[in-house]
């Protein structure tokens, strides 16, 4: 989980603390570029592809982590 948070923070270029219960869309760093970076992270690091409609349902950092590790 720590590795995921580290990679997620890197993808968003976020220096502030990230908690699993945070709603990532509320981060100041969240943008369309951040979205693409997270999609690449999920694909390259966790071999997880996710449809845009499914991604829209994800709200928290925990949701992202769960989506990456549900295999």
C-alpha positions in Angstrom: 0.0 0.0 0.0 2.9 2.4 0.8 4.3 1.8 -2.7 0.9 2.6 -4.3 0.7 5.9 -2.3 4.2 6.8 -3.3 3.5 6.1 -7.0 0.2 7.9 -6.8 1.8 11.0 -5.2 4.4 10.9 -7.9 1.8 10.7 -10.7 -0.1 13.7 -9.2 3.1 15.6 -8.3 1.6 15.9 -4.9 3.8 16.7 -1.9 1.1 16.8 0.8 0.2 13.7 2.7 -2.1 11.3 1.0 -4.6 9.2 3.1 -6.5 6.2 1.8 -9.8 7.8 2.8 -9.1 11.0 0.8 -11.3 11.9 -2.1 -8.6 12.3 -4.7 -10.7 14.4 -7.1 -10.6 17.1 -4.4 -6.9 17.5 -4.5 -5.6 20.8 -6.0 -3.3 18.7 -8.2 -6.2 16.7 -9.8 -6.6 17.5 -13.5 -7.0 15.7 -16.8 -3.3 15.2 -16.9 -3.3 13.7 -13.5 -6.1 11.4 -14.6 -4.0 10.2 -17.5 -1.0 9.7 -15.2 -3.1 7.6 -12.9 -4.4 5.5 -15.8 -0.8 4.9 -16.9 0.2 4.0 -13.3 -2.6 1.5 -13.0 -1.6 -0.1 -16.4 2.2 -0.1 -16.0 2.6 -0.9 -12.3 -0.5 -3.1 -11.7 -1.4 -4.4 -15.2 -4.9 -3.0 -14.7 -7.0 -1.4 -17.4 -10.1 0.5 -16.4 -12.9 2.0 -18.5 -13.6 5.6 -18.1 -17.2 4.9 -16.9 -15.8 2.6 -14.2 -13.1 5.1 -13.2 -15.8 7.8 -12.6 -17.2 5.6 -9.9 -14.0 5.7 -7.9 -14.0 8.3 -5.2 -11.2 7.7 -2.7 -7.6 6.7 -2.8 -8.7 3.4 -1.3 -11.0 2.9 -4.3 -8.1 3.4 -6.6 -5.9 1.0 -4.7 -8.7 -1.6 -4.6 -9.2 -1.3 -8.3 -5.4 -1.9 -8.9 -5.2 -4.9 -6.6 -8.4 -6.7 -7.2 -6.9 -9.3 -9.5 
